[in-house]
Amino acid sequence: MIDRKTPRAIRMAQPLARDVAEEIAKLHGVCIRPVALKRLDMTTGKSEIVDVPCGSPLDSKCPPCAKRNRQLRMAQCREGWHLDEEPIITPDEATDGQRWLVEFRADMQAKRDEEEKAGGDTSDLDAVLTGLDVEINEAGMRGNVLGRTGSKRVRSTKRRQDAPDLPKRKMASTTLGRTFEGADGKTYRPSLFVTLTLPSYGKIMNGAPVDPDTYDYVRAARDALHFSKLVDRFVQNLRRVAGYDVQYFATVEPQKRLAPHLHMAVRGTLPRAEMKQIAAATYHQVWWPQANEARFEGDHLPIWNDGYVDPDTGEVLPTWDEALDQLGDEPMHVIRFGDQVDVKGVLAGSPDADQCIRYLSKYLTKSLGETLDGQAQREHAARFVDALRYEPCSPTCPNWLRYGVQPKNAKPGMVPGRCRSKAHKPEHLGYAGRRVLVSRKWSNKTLAEHKQDRRTWVLEALGQADEPTDPHRYVWQPVRPGDPDVSPIGVRLLRSIAERQRWRAHLRRLEELSATPQAA
């Protein structure tokens, strides 16, 4: 019997059914936040709703997708760490459109040079060349292949007096490390597992400062914001000292004190003393305007008037380029690694190698802000985020208005403390870079190719051919909210679970058949 309360009961039961379906989906490795897309087959004219995994790398959003991403990264790390053959990188051939762009830019450059030689105005041609550079980069040409026009701000590359010098070896055209022959006659090709940390900002106990008032939150925030640049410098110095094209697989994780640190699998080996010397000699200078004293805060903020002006005097604030022209001999900030540098030798196929790979990927399923434990550490994180709130994260950050400088490409509506960059968000703790850093010649494969390898293995195990699909056969469209063709999420999850069970049952049958001895 159906009464008036039945629809309400059904509505109340739907969230419960979804929760149950999500728990079962997690057990079977099924995405719990699938994206519904409408697929139109241009050959048959058939239209259907297809659930695509969300692909989130975070366990807090989708544990099955996060686990799949972690396993993929582990496979990528394992395949490239101890290569014994030189990887071959074949660049894609330039398309007709790319060739035309480069040829057209060459013609425009020649016209500009002629105009400059004749003493004419080259501003229009400079603008054309700048636009062509952007278009060439977007078309797939990495970097500015033909150089830059106009003036370029150049700073001295002389090393700082407070940084030790580094040895420099002649570069060899190889990515493979040295081999060693043991007493047993076997040839060994060891590699390194390196951990780099940032310096101390104050005494820490159980992941929180002993004295928060003396803890240097400003320096900690700036180091986190520029940590990725320091890692780039370390790789450059490492290759200079090693004398070969060092390849690496690295992950960035938070320490208990919330400072980012780096775990790096390095192909090849160097003496531990040299690795520690490289870390000690590595630094990065931030040549930005000073941001130590706030000129505008609270309700007393610059006003937009075709550019930001002082609300009291009406004076136009210096632009980003003007502020850079006024810089002195000292940078705004210098970031270095701390004294704690751990270097460990690892052999291919050893238990240590597997343990290091698991350790490299240990925190990839968690955001930088998910490791908080206890009230003291949560208060420490709140202070850290508060220090990040007004710290400039990039040349375009609105926080520059607080220090009397117009951000690069300034526009109306900018307010200090309201930068939308993920570096200011609590879950990122100042680090806005990539969590996984992989060199180009690590495994001789892209991440998409590693994913395709796993797909090919599964299809072969299921007895299906992995044939390429015609890219023009299907048209994919997003599904609008409330589309009647889309089933409730609980039903869609149960369908995916049933399909996953069917796949696994088929794999088990194939394994049993392969294990059963065939009759003669």
N, C-alpha and C positions, 0 to 999 in steps of 0.2 A: 504494500500500500504506500502510495506517495502522498505526502502532505506538504504543507507550505514550508516546513523546515528542511526538506530534503535538499534544495539547492544550496542553502547555507551550509549544511553538513558536508556536501560535496566540496564546496569552496574551502572549508576548514580542513578537509582531508587532503586536498591537493598539495599544500606545502609539505605535509608529512610524507606523502608518496614521493615527492621530489627528493626529500632528504634521504629516504631509504634508497632510492635509485642512485643517488650520488655516492652513498657509501658502498653500494655494490659495484658501481662503476670504478671506484678507486681500487677495489680488490682485483678487478679484471683489467686494469690499465687503460680504461676508456676515459677520454676527455670529458670533464664535467661541465665545461663552459663552451660547448660547440657553437660555431658560427653557422647559421643557416643561410645557404646560398641557393639561388634558383639557377639550374643548369639547363640550357636549351641546346638540344642536339640538332645541328643544322642539317644533318643527313636524314634523320628520320622525322624531325619536327617534334619530337617528344620533349616535354618539359617536366622536370622533377626537382624536388627539394633535396639537397645534399648537405649533410652535416660535415663541416670542416673543423678539425681540431684547432683550438685557440692558439696553441704553440707557446703558451706562457712559460718562461723559464723559472718562475717563482712558485715555490711549494704552497705559499699562502693563497694563491689564486687557483692553481690547477695542479695537484700533486702528480697525476699521471703524465701530463705534458712536461712538467719540470723534471721528472725522473727520466723521461725519454731524451730530453735535451742534455741532461747530465751524462747519460750513457753514450750519447753521440760525441760529446766533448772528450770523454775518456778514450773512445776509439780513435779520435783524431790525435790525441796526445800520444797514445801508444804507437800508432803507425809511423809517426815522424821522429820519435825521440832517438832511435838508434839506427837510422838508415845507413846502409853500407854501399849504396849506389847514388851517384849524383842525380838529384831531381832535375827534370827537364821542364823548363817553363817556356811554353810556346805562346807568344802574344797573338791576340786576335788580329786578323788583317783589317786594315782600315777600309771603311765603307766608302762608296762614291761620295756620299754627303760629307763625310769627314775630310776627304781629299779636297773637295771643292772649297770647304771652309778654310783650310790651311792655305790653299793657293790664292783665294780671295784676300786673306789677311796679308799674304806676302805682297800682293799688288798694293794694298792700302798702306803698308809699311813703306814701300818704295815711294809712293806719292807723298807721304809725310816727310820722308827724308829730303825729297826734292824741295818741298815747301819750306822746310826748316833751313835748307842751304840758301834758298832765295830770300830769307829773312821774313817770310810771311807768317801769318797766324796759323798755328797747328792745333788749336784747341778742339775744333770740330773733328779733325782726323783722329786726335787722341781719344775722343769720346767713342768714335766708331771702332777704334782698335780695342778699347776696353770692353765694349759690348761683344766684339768678336771673340775676345779671350774667354769671356763667360760662356758664350755659346759653344766654343770648342771644348771647354771643360765639361759642359753638360752633355756633349756628344760623345764623351768617352775618352778624350785625350787628357791623361793625367798631368796636372800641373800646367803651367804656362809654357808651352813648347817653344815659343819664339821669343821669350823674354818679355820684359815690361817696358812700357813707354813712360816718359816723364821721369821726375826725380824719385829716388828711392832713399829712404832714411837708412844710413849705414852706421853701425856701432862697432867699436873695437872688439876684435876677437881675442885680444890678449888675455891670458889666463889671470885670474885673481891671485894676488900675492899670498892670500891665506889658504890657497888650495895647492896640494902637492902636485908635482909634474907626473906625467905618465910616460912610460916607454912606448915607442911606436915601431911596429914591425912592418916589413914590406908585405903588402896584401897578396894573397894567393887566391886564384880563381877557383875556389872550392867551398862547399858548405859542410864537408865531412871532417870530423875530428881525427886526431892521431890514433893509430893502433899500436898495441903493445903485445909482444910475444912472451908468454909465460914460460915457466920452467918445464911445464908439461908439453910444450910445443904448440899449445893453442894460441890463437890470435884473439885479443880482447880489444873492444872498442868502447871504452868507458865514456860516460857523460856526467853532467853535473845537475844537482838540484840545489838551487840557491834561494835563500830567503832574505829579503831586505826590509828594514823597518825605518821609521822616521825617528828623529831625536826625541829626547824627553822634554816635556813642557811643565813638569812638576811631579812630585812624588805621588805614586799610584798605589792603592791598596784595594784588592778585589774589584778592579775595573773602574774605580772612581778616585778622584783626587783626595789626598789626605787633607789638603787645605785649598778649597776651591777659590778662595780670594787671591791666592798667589799663583794659581795655575794660569799659564799663558794661553788663554783661549784664542786671542787674536792670531798669534803665530800658528797655533794648531789649525785654525780655520784656513789661513792662507796656504799652509802646507798641503792641506787636503785639496784645496781648489787647484793647485798647480802640480799635484803629484804625478799626473800623466806626463807632463813635460820633463820631469826629473827622470822618469823611466826611459823616455826617449833618449835623453842624454847618456844614461847608463849604457844603453844598447850601442850607441855610437862609440863611446869610449871602449866598450868591450871588444868591438870589432877591430878598432885600431890596435889594441894591445894583442889580441889573439892572432892577428895577421891573416884571418880568413873570414868569410861571410857567415858569421855565427847565426844559427837559426834557433828559435826559442818558442816555447809555449808557456804563457804566464797567466796567472789569475790574480786579481786584486780582491783582498778580503779585509774585513775590519778586525783590529785587535780588540781586546776587552776594554781598553781605554778609548775605543772608537776611532783611533787613527788608522788610516789605510796602510796596509803593507803588502808586499809582493812575494808570491811564490813563483819560481821560474824554473822550468825544465830546459836546460841548455844542451844542445847537441855538441859533443866534443868536450874536451877537458883542458883546464888551465890549473896551475898551482893555486892552492888556497890563499897563499900570501898575496898573489897577484890579484885575485878576485877581490880580496879585502882592500887592496890598494886602489883598485878601480872604483870601488864604492866610496872610499874616502875622498877620492879626487873628483868625484862627480858632483856637479851643482847646476842649478838653473837660476838665471837672473831674470827678474820680472821688470822690464823697463816700462812702467806705467807711472802716471802722476801719483804723487803722495796721497794717501788716504788715511791719515792718522788723526786729523782734526776736522770735526764736522763744522761746516759753515752754515748749513741749513738743516733744521730738524723740526719735528712737531708740525705745527700749522704754518711755520715760517719757511716756505718752500719757494723755489724759483717759479716764475710765471712764464707761460708760453706766449711769445709774441714774434712769430716767424723765427723762432729760436728762443732758448731759455734765457731770461734776464733776471737780475737781482730785484726782488720785490721792493726793496727800499730805495735803491739808487737808479733803477732802470738800466743799469749797465749790462751789456750782453756778456754772458759767461763765455770763457774761452772754449772753442770747439776742441774736439779730440785731437786733431792734428796740431792745433796751436799749443795745446797743453804738452804734447810730446816734444814740440820744438823748444819748449822752455825747460826740459829736463836737464838736470845737472850731471855730475859724473858718477853718482851713486844710484843704483836701481832702487825701486820701491821695496823689493823683497828678494831675498836669496834663500833658496830651499836646498837642503842637503839631506843625505841619509844619516841615520844614527850610527852608533858604534856597533850595534848588534847586527852582525852579518854571519849567516850560517851557510856553509858550503859543504856539500856532501857528494862524494863520488858514487855513481850508480852504474851497474852493469846490466846489459840487455837481458831480459828474460828472468832476472833474479826476483826473489820475493820483495827486495827493497824497491825495485822499479814499480811493481804493482802497488805497493803501499804508497809510494810517492804520487802515483797517478790518482789513487783514491783521495789522497790528501789535497791534491791540486783542485779537485772538483768537489771537495767536501761542502763548501758554502755557496756553490753556484746556485742552489735552489732557494737561497735566502737573500733578502735585500740587506744593505749595509746597516740598516736600522733595526733589524729583527733580532739582534743578539743581546738585547738589554735584559739584565737579570738583577732584580732588586731595586728598592727605592732609591738608593744612593746613585746607582748607575743611570736610572731614569732622570734624576735631577741633573746629573752630569751631562746627559744627552740634551736636556732642555737648555742648559747654559751654552752648550756647543752650538746648537741651532740658533740661539739668540745672537751669538757672535757672528754666525754666518749671515744673518738677516741683512745687515747693512754692509757686508764686505763685498766689494765689486768682484764679480765672477768672470767678466769678459769686457772687452771695449764697449760693447753695446748695452751693458747692464745699467738700469735706471739709477742704481745706487751712486753713480758718479755725481749726480746732482747734489747729493748730500755734501760733497766735498768741493763744490763750486766748479765743476767741469761738465760740459755737455757731453753725453754719451755719443759714441760713434753712430751716425745715422739717426740722430735724435728726432723724435716725433712727439706730437701732443699727447698728453695723458700719462706721461711717465711719472712715477712716484717712487721715491726711495723706500726700500723695504718691501716692495711688491714685485720683485723680479720673478718672472715665471720659469726661469731656468731650473732644471731638476737639481742642480747643485745646492740650492737653498732648501730643498725639501728634506724633512726628517729622515725619510727612508734612504736617502743617498749620502747624507752627512758630508756634503761639500765635494764629493767625488762624482763628477758628471761624465767621466770617460767610460770606456768599455770595460766590462768585468773580465773578459777573456781577450788576451793579446797574443796573436799568432803571426809569426813572420811568413812572408810570401812563399818561401821555399821549404816550409816545414815538412809537409807530408806529400807534396806534389799534387795535392787535391784541395779543392775548395770544400767548404762545409756542406754545400749542396751535393757535391759528388760523394762525400762520405755518407750522406743521408740516402743517396741513390744506391750505394753499395748495400746498405742494410735492407732497402726495399727489394733489390734484386735477389738477395739471399732468401727473403721470406717468400717471394713469388716462386722461386725455384723449388723451395721446400714444399710449397702447395701444389707444385706441378703445373704452374701457369707461366706462360712466356711473358717476359717484360718487354713488350713491343712498344716503340715510341708512338705516341698519340699525335694525330694531326692537330697542330696548334690552332687551326681554323675551324675545327669541327664543332667545338663547344663555345657557347657564349654564356658567361657567368654574370649574374646580376644580384645585387643585394636584395634582401627580403625586407619589405616594409613592416613596421610593428603592426600587429593585429591581422596579418595576412591569414585568411581562413585555411590556406593550404598547409600551414605550419602546425604540426601537432604540438601539444604541451611538452615542456622540456622533459618531464618524467617519462613520457612515452618514447621520446626520441632517445633518451639514455638507455631505456630497456631494449630498444631495437639494436643499438650499437653493442650492448652487452651480449645479446643473442648472436650477433654476427661474430664477435670476438670468440665466443664459445665454440662456434662452428669451425672457425679457423684452427683453434687449438685442438679440437677433436680430430680434425683432418691431419694435423701435424703428428699427433700421437699415433694415428693409424699408420702413417708413413714410416714413423720410427719403428713401430712394431714389425712392419713388413720387412724393413731393412735388417732388423736384428734376427728375424726368423731365418734359419738356414734353408736354402732352396733345395728341393728334391733333385737328385741327379737325373 
